[in-house]
């Protein structure tokens, strides 16, 4: 499926001041005023990777849905969602029964905004961080990077103090918050126009990223990395958001299927044309990119490595 095929399958409705656009693949685009975001159910990625037969869904209490994915090694990934479809937490359950909380998205004092999740508004207005390290260390471009460069970016502490533990929704929604962590731009791959499938001859270009992730996860098996999708400014907001979101998911899926990076250590989000790397309203290959960054310190409120 390409973007041209997807448009005809969208279903649109209005809820007050918001326009809700539903797409195949459990994706929802929300437009409210000048703000437009995309949400998705990451359980779909787990189903594709591990197979629908290894996934079961249970109801737990009022309004909570639990998705349990059984991995080949016998461990389980448990995702709990609220009545609005927002992730509450993601847990890894070992075969012996021990549980490790990977993501705690619902926190005391932070209410849920239907459609937006668990977000405190002031987080969206944080000032950008003051970056005191060289640009090539803060933004690592894979075309010129070594494996050591990648590992450093994937294990380094925040570039500025983190005030508290943040929800995954806050991290996804707040660019200044994300910018407290270094990022790796995957500039060695190119998607075809209007497509989110990566040509097979480009899959090998992800090996350096996979090796860096593997080293970081070997140091801390509970690391979480955000895979971000970005587009250039050509096309509608809706098309660019879904392209970027699906491309980020494609990369996360390949990293697991081809390079054995645990699916639960990755989370994805598309941003469309919101954060251009090159300030251009025309076709620009550098803006059509996927970025990865370590977000564990933001989730846990850690300021040290």
N, C-alpha and C positions, 0 to 999 in steps of 0.2 A: 504494500500500500504506500502511496505517495500523498503529498499534501493535497493535490488536486482531487484525489479519491476521498480524502477525509472530509473535505468541506461539506459534501452532500450528506454526510452522516451525522452532522452536528444537530443538536436539539437545543433550542434557545427558549428561555422563559425569563420573566421579570419578577423579582421579589423586592418590592418597595423601590429604593433607588438603585438597586443592583441588577445587573444583567447576568444571568447564569447560563453558560454554554456547556452542555455535556457532550463528551466525545467518546467513541469506542475506546476500550482499554482502561476504563475507570479513571478518566481524566475530566476535570472540571475547570473551566476558565471563568473567572469572576471579574466583572468590570464594574467599578463604582467610582463615578466621577472620572478623574484622570488616572486613577489607579487600576491596573489590570494585573492579575496574578493567575498562576495555574497550580492546581493541586492534583495529586494522583495517589493511588493506593499501591504502595510498594509490594504488597503481597503478590501482585501480578508478576513482578520480576522473579520472586521466589518460585512461583508456580512454573514459570518457563524454564528456570534453571534446574529445579529438582523434580519436576513432574507433578501434574495435578493429583496423581494417586498418593503422593506423599504430603498432601496438604489437607487439613481438616479444619472446619470452622465450628466454634461452639459459642453459645450464649452464656454469659456469666453475669448474673445480677441484672438490675434494671439498666438497659441502654448500653451494656458493654458487649462487644463482640471480640472473640479471641480467635486468632488464626495461628495454627500450630503447623510448622513445617518440619518434617523429619528428614535429617540429612543422612547421607550414606554411612557416616561413622556412628550413627545411633543417637547423636545429639539432636536437640530440637531448638528451633527458633520460635519464640512465642511473642506475638505482637498483639497488644490489647488496644482496641479503639473504642472511642466513646460514641454516643448516640448520633453525633454529627459526622462520624467517620474520621475524626482526628486521632492520630496516634497518641496513646497515653504512655506506653512504655514498650521497649523491645528487650527481651530477655533471652539469654542462651542457657538452655537446660542441658547439663551434661548427662551421659548415660547413667551415671551413678545417682543422679537426682539433684546434684548441686546446681544452683541457679546463680547467674551473674547478670546484673542489670546493665545493659549496654547503653540504653537511652531512656531517660526519665523525662518525659515531655510535659507532664502536668505537674505544676509546682504550687505550693501554698501561696496564696495572695495574688495569683495571676489567673484571672478569669478567662473563660473561653469566648472568643468572638466567632459566632457561626460563620463559616466560610474562610476564616483566617486562622483559627486555632488558638493556641495558648500564647498570647502576645501582650506584653505590657507596652503601651503606646510610647512611653518615653525612650524605649530602646531604639525605636525607629528614628529618633532624632539625636542619637549619639553623635558627637563630633568625630571626624576621622582621626585615626591614630597619628602620632608623630613617629615617623619611620626614620631610624638612625643607622640603619645598615645599608650597604650598597644596593642599588636597585636590582642588580643581577642576582643577589642573594634573596631579596624580598620577592621578586617575580622571576621564577626560574623557567626558562624556555627550553623545552626538551631538545630542540634542534641543535642547541649548543651546549647542553648540559652533560655532565658525567653522572654515573650512578651515585657517586658520593654527594654530588650537588642535590640530587633528588632525595636521597636519604636524609640529608641535613634539613631540607625543607619539610620533610614529612615527620621529623622528630623534634624540631626546634620549638621552644616556648613562644608565647605571644610576644609581639614586638612592643606591646604596651600593656600595662597592668589590666587584668580582668577583674571587674568589681565584684562579680558574683557568678553563680552558676546560672546559665541561661537555658531556656527551652530550645528544642530543635526548631520549633516554629519561629522563635525570635531570631535565631541564627539565619534561617532561610530568608527572613523578611528584612533583616537589617544589614545593609552593605557595610556601614562603618564598623559594625561588630565583626563581621567576617574578615574585614581588612586588618584586624588585630593578629591574624595568622598569615604566614607566608603562603604563597600559592605557586602551583606548577601549571604552566600553560602547555597543553599538549598541541603543539603547532606542527607536528609531523604527520598529521592525518587530515584528510579532506573528504567531506561528505559530498555526494552528488547533489546538485540543485534540487530542492524540494523533497529530498529523501533523508531518512534517518538510518538507513542501512549502511554499514561500513563495508566498502569493497574488500573482498577477501585478501587481496594483495597488500592491504594496508594494516591488517591485523598485527603483523609482526612489529609494526612501529610502536606498539604498546608494551613491548617486552621490557624496555628500560623503566617505564612507569611501574609495571608489575613487580620487577625486581626490587625497586625502591619500597613499594608497599609491603612486600613480603618481609624485607628486613625490618621495617618499622613495626609490623605486627608481631614479628618474632620477639621483639623486645617487650611489647605489651599487647597481648592477644585481644584486649578490649578497646583498641584504638578505633575511632570512627572518623571516616573521611567523607567529605562532601564532594560529589561530582557535579559540577555546574555546567550547564549548557548555555551557549551564547550564539547569537546570530548577528549579521549586519543589519542595516536599517532599511533594507529593501523588503517590501511586503507589509502585510497588515500585522497589527499587534497579535491577533489571534493565531495567525499562521506562524509567526516567529516564535511565539511562546511554546506552541505545541512541538514545533520542530526542535527547538533547543531542549525541551524537556525529554522528548523521545530520544534525541541523540545522546544526552547524558545517560539515560537508561541503557542505551545500546552499549556504551563504553563500559558501564558497570557490569552488564551481563557478560560481555566478552572477557573482562578481567577475571570473572569467576569461572566461566566455562572453559576458556582457553589457557588461563594462567593460574587457576586454583586459588584466587584471592577469595576468602570467605565472603559470601554475599552479605552477611549481617554486619560486616565492618564498613560497608559502603551505604551511603544514602544519596539520593539524587534530587536535583532541582533545576528547572529551566528558567532563564531570565529573558529570553528573546533578545531584543535590541536595547535593553535598558542600560547596560553598562558597556559601552563601546570602548574597545582598546584603542582604536584609531578614530579620531573625530571626523567621521565621514558619513554622509547620508546616502552614498552610493554603494555599489558592490565593493566589498573589501574583504579579502580572504582572511586577514588577521583578526577581523571581528567574528568570523565564523569559527569558533573555537570551543574546546572543552577544557575546563580548569579543575584541578583537584587541590583540596587543602585539608589539612588536619584540623578537626574541630573539637577533639576530645577536651582540651583545656577550657573551651568555652562552655561545653556541656557540664563540666565538673567544677568550674570556677578555680582552675589551677593556674598558677603563674610561673611554675617551674616546669622543667622538662620531665 
